[in-house]
Amino acid sequence: MEITKGIEIVDLGLFIKKPKILVLSDFHIGYEESLNIRGILIPRTQFKETVKRLEIILEKTKPKIIVITGDLKHEFGANLGTEWKQVLRLIEFMSKKSKVILLKGNHDAVLEYILKKANLKLQDYFKIKDVIILHGDNIPKHSDFKRSKMVLIGHEHPAVGLRDKAKIEYFKCFLKGKFKGKDLIVLPSFNLLLAGTNILGQKLLSPFLKHNIDNFKVFAVEENKVYDFGKIKKLR
């Protein structure tokens, strides 16, 4: 489904058709180990499922460039054993398919030590024509941002919770709206264990979403299908 002209939603990724750039966000590799350390015992199956789902997206899109908007890993101040192994394995997998560009997220403070093994460096942003891709935890002041007409961000992990009687079902979603005259698209998290932030009730994190977002459109994703849910104000 096209979310805007020339940009298509493909499962949990955004595909810029020309020049074939796939944008992904917020993998939070190591999330399960982080929970295990805190005494929450869950099986560590996320990585296998992540690669399987990503492989389908790559086969559909065949991108020349893959941009990850940040928070590739989960733990803030340390590199856990799982993060070392799985970050490198994921980068190796993607690099066989395409050029990989990694943007720095707020969880990536010590990611650079892992990336040295892969001969990659973190970037603050990536710009192609009038589209700029950022993590989304702060608003830049540089000229590349000011001149851009469209902004793509992660960070927020948007999801929408829809109530059916006593039950609430959550769907990861993309948001499309405006920020100070620029088109803004917010990507969901690629972490398959986290539903995300319920945009209809929870406090939003990104400074790009601190204004009234009632007119933002919601595109929900479930099992590789995309649904246009309309504007947020109609879902409240």
Backbone torsions as a table, in degrees:
resi	resn	phi	psi	omega
1	MET	NA	132.0	175.6
2	GLU	-78.1	125.7	176.2
3	ILE	-87.6	-27.4	172.8
4	THR	-157.5	167.8	-174.6
5	LYS	-58.1	123.0	176.9
6	GLY	85.2	-3.6	179.6
7	ILE	-126.5	125.6	-172.6
8	GLU	-117.8	140.8	170.6
9	ILE	-82.1	122.7	174.7
10	VAL	-124.2	99.2	-174.3
11	ASP	56.1	-120.3	-178.1
12	LEU	-96.6	12.8	179.5
13	GLY	-116.0	161.0	172.9
14	LEU	-110.3	131.5	-178.5
15	PHE	-115.8	113.7	175.0
16	ILE	-85.2	110.3	-168.1
17	LYS	-62.7	-38.3	175.5
18	LYS	-125.9	115.4	13.9
19	PRO	-102.9	49.3	173.9
20	LYS	64.5	64.4	178.4
21	ILE	-113.8	126.8	176.2
22	LEU	-101.2	126.1	-179.6
23	VAL	-110.5	128.3	179.9
24	LEU	-129.6	161.4	-172.8
25	SER	-146.1	143.4	162.6
26	ASP	53.1	66.9	176.4
27	PHE	-74.0	-34.4	-178.7
28	HIS	50.6	49.7	175.6
29	ILE	-60.1	136.9	-178.2
30	GLY	97.3	1.9	-177.7
31	TYR	-60.4	-41.2	-178.8
32	GLU	-64.8	-43.6	179.1
33	GLU	-63.4	-37.9	177.6
34	SER	-60.5	-41.3	176.8
35	LEU	-66.9	-42.2	179.6
36	ASN	-58.8	-42.1	179.2
37	ILE	-60.8	-33.3	-179.0
38	ARG	-87.0	7.1	175.4
39	GLY	92.2	6.1	178.1
40	ILE	-99.0	108.5	-172.1
41	LEU	-92.9	108.6	174.5
42	ILE	-131.5	149.8	179.9
43	PRO	-67.1	145.8	-178.1
44	ARG	-91.5	76.1	-176.5
45	THR	-110.5	-4.8	-171.6
46	GLN	-61.5	-42.3	-173.3
47	PHE	-62.1	-45.3	179.9
48	LYS	-59.8	-44.3	180.0
49	GLU	-69.2	-35.1	178.5
50	THR	-62.6	-48.0	-179.5
51	VAL	-63.6	-40.9	178.9
52	LYS	-61.0	-44.1	-179.7
53	ARG	-70.3	-39.4	179.2
54	LEU	-65.5	-37.4	-179.8
55	GLU	-60.1	-39.2	178.4
56	ILE	-65.2	-42.5	179.2
57	ILE	-63.1	-44.0	-179.2
58	LEU	-65.6	-35.4	178.4
59	GLU	-67.2	-35.7	179.7
60	LYS	-72.6	-38.3	-170.5
61	THR	-99.0	-32.3	-176.4
62	LYS	46.3	60.4	-175.3
63	PRO	-72.6	153.9	172.0
64	LYS	-85.7	-29.7	-179.7
65	ILE	-135.0	136.9	171.3
66	ILE	-112.6	123.5	177.6
67	VAL	-113.0	124.4	174.7
68	ILE	-104.8	123.3	-169.2
69	THR	-76.8	3.3	178.1
70	GLY	125.6	171.1	-176.5
71	ASP	54.3	50.4	174.8
72	LEU	-65.5	-37.0	177.4
73	LYS	-111.6	169.4	-172.7
74	HIS	-102.7	-50.4	-171.7
75	GLU	-67.7	133.6	-175.2
76	PHE	-67.7	-58.1	-165.3
77	GLY	-105.5	7.9	-178.8
78	ALA	-149.3	160.5	173.2
79	ASN	-106.5	105.2	-178.9
80	LEU	-70.8	161.0	179.9
81	GLY	-56.4	-43.7	178.4
82	THR	-61.0	-39.9	-177.8
83	GLU	-65.7	-42.9	177.7
84	TRP	-56.4	-52.1	-174.9
85	LYS	-67.7	-49.1	-170.3
86	GLN	-78.9	-32.2	174.9
87	VAL	-61.2	-47.5	-179.2
88	LEU	-65.2	-38.9	178.6
89	ARG	-66.5	-39.8	179.7
90	LEU	-67.2	-43.1	179.0
91	ILE	-63.2	-42.3	178.3
92	GLU	-61.3	-43.5	179.2
93	PHE	-61.5	-47.7	-177.6
94	MET	-70.5	-35.4	-176.8
95	SER	-67.1	-23.4	175.9
96	LYS	-72.2	-20.9	-177.1
97	LYS	-99.5	-28.2	-167.4
98	SER	-168.1	167.4	169.4
99	LYS	-72.2	137.3	-176.8
100	VAL	-113.0	130.4	176.1
101	ILE	-121.5	125.5	-177.9
102	LEU	-110.8	125.5	175.9
103	LEU	-98.4	152.1	-175.0
104	LYS	-85.3	123.4	174.6
105	GLY	-102.5	174.9	-178.1
106	ASN	-70.8	-16.0	176.5
107	HIS	-91.5	-1.0	-169.3
108	ASP	-102.2	27.3	-174.4
109	ALA	-59.2	-35.4	-177.7
110	VAL	-116.5	14.8	179.5
111	LEU	-63.6	-29.7	-175.7
112	GLU	-56.3	-29.6	-179.7
113	TYR	-68.1	-34.2	175.1
114	ILE	-72.6	-40.6	-174.7
115	LEU	-67.1	-23.2	176.5
116	LYS	-59.0	-33.7	178.6
117	LYS	-67.5	-26.5	-179.1
118	ALA	-100.5	2.4	-179.7
119	ASN	58.3	42.9	177.8
120	LEU	-124.6	154.7	176.3
121	LYS	-125.3	151.3	175.9
122	LEU	-79.0	145.0	174.3
123	GLN	-117.9	154.5	177.8
124	ASP	-78.7	-30.4	179.8
125	TYR	-161.8	168.6	175.6
126	PHE	-135.8	132.1	-177.3
127	LYS	-124.2	133.5	174.6
128	ILE	-133.4	113.9	-174.7
129	LYS	56.9	-122.1	-177.6
130	ASP	-100.8	16.3	178.8
131	VAL	-108.4	128.7	176.6
132	ILE	-118.3	137.4	-178.1
133	ILE	-114.6	127.6	-175.2
134	LEU	-134.4	170.5	171.7
135	HIS	-73.3	-49.9	177.2
136	GLY	112.0	5.5	179.5
137	ASP	-88.0	-9.6	173.2
138	ASN	-151.7	161.8	-177.4
139	ILE	-102.2	116.8	-177.8
140	PRO	-68.1	161.4	177.0
141	LYS	-118.6	2.2	-175.5
142	HIS	-77.0	166.4	-173.4
143	SER	-67.9	-32.1	178.8
144	ASP	-60.7	-39.3	177.7
145	PHE	-69.9	-44.6	-177.7
146	LYS	-61.4	-34.8	-178.1
147	ARG	-84.0	-11.6	-177.6
148	SER	-73.2	151.6	178.4
149	LYS	-107.0	-19.2	179.5
150	MET	-136.5	138.8	-179.2
151	VAL	-122.9	130.1	174.9
152	LEU	-114.4	126.8	-178.1
153	ILE	-135.0	162.6	170.4
154	GLY	-114.0	-127.4	172.6
155	HIS	72.0	-44.9	-172.0
156	GLU	-76.8	-28.2	-174.3
157	HIS	56.1	53.4	-174.2
158	PRO	-64.2	141.6	174.7
159	ALA	-146.0	159.9	178.5
160	VAL	-125.8	130.4	179.6
161	GLY	-103.4	117.4	-179.0
162	LEU	-108.6	130.0	-175.4
163	ARG	-93.2	134.4	172.0
164	ASP	-127.0	96.6	-173.0
165	LYS	59.2	-117.2	-176.9
166	ALA	-89.3	-6.1	-174.9
167	LYS	-100.8	137.7	173.4
168	ILE	-116.5	125.8	178.3
169	GLU	-110.3	133.5	-175.9
170	TYR	-105.7	138.6	178.2
171	PHE	-126.1	130.3	169.4
172	LYS	-61.7	147.0	-176.5
173	CYS	-150.0	158.2	168.8
174	PHE	-96.6	146.5	174.3
175	LEU	-116.0	140.3	177.2
176	LYS	-131.8	123.8	179.7
177	GLY	-161.3	-148.7	-176.7
178	LYS	-126.6	147.2	170.8
179	PHE	-137.1	108.4	178.7
180	LYS	48.2	48.9	175.9
181	GLY	86.5	-9.9	179.3
182	LYS	-96.3	147.2	170.5
183	ASP	-70.5	137.0	-177.9
184	LEU	-128.9	128.8	174.0
185	ILE	-124.0	130.3	-179.8
186	VAL	-109.9	127.0	-178.7
187	LEU	-91.4	149.4	173.1
188	PRO	-77.8	167.0	176.8
189	SER	-74.4	143.7	174.7
190	PHE	-87.6	2.5	175.4
191	ASN	-74.8	117.2	-171.4
192	LEU	-78.3	-9.8	179.2
193	LEU	-90.4	-21.5	-175.8
194	LEU	-102.2	122.0	175.6
195	ALA	-67.9	-45.2	178.4
196	GLY	119.5	-165.7	-179.1
197	THR	-88.2	121.9	178.3
198	ASN	-71.2	107.9	-175.1
199	ILE	-67.3	-13.6	-178.8
200	LEU	-90.1	-9.1	-176.5
201	GLY	-145.2	-35.0	-175.3
202	GLN	-83.1	156.7	177.3
203	LYS	-69.7	131.3	-177.9
204	LEU	-84.8	149.3	-172.6
205	LEU	-96.9	-39.9	-171.5
206	SER	-72.9	136.1	175.6
207	PRO	-63.8	-17.8	176.4
208	PHE	-71.4	-13.4	-175.3
209	LEU	-120.2	20.8	-178.1
210	LYS	-81.4	-14.6	177.3
211	HIS	-87.5	-180.0	179.3
212	ASN	-67.2	121.2	-178.1
213	ILE	-112.4	21.6	-179.2
214	ASP	-57.4	-29.4	-178.3
215	ASN	-90.4	1.7	174.4
216	PHE	-67.6	142.5	176.0
217	LYS	-92.0	147.8	-176.7
218	VAL	-113.9	127.0	176.0
219	PHE	-120.3	104.4	-175.0
220	ALA	-87.9	148.3	-179.2
221	VAL	-121.5	130.5	175.5
222	GLU	-145.6	120.3	177.3
223	GLU	48.7	52.2	175.9
224	ASN	70.3	3.9	176.2
225	LYS	-103.6	145.9	-178.0
226	VAL	-116.4	134.6	-178.4
227	TYR	-125.2	129.5	175.9
228	ASP	-84.0	106.7	-177.1
229	PHE	-90.5	0.0	-179.4
230	GLY	80.1	-160.5	-174.7
231	LYS	-81.2	151.4	-178.5
232	ILE	-57.7	-40.0	-176.1
233	LYS	-62.5	-23.5	178.4
234	LYS	-84.1	-12.2	-179.6
235	LEU	-97.2	-14.2	-175.7
236	ARG	-70.1	NA	NA
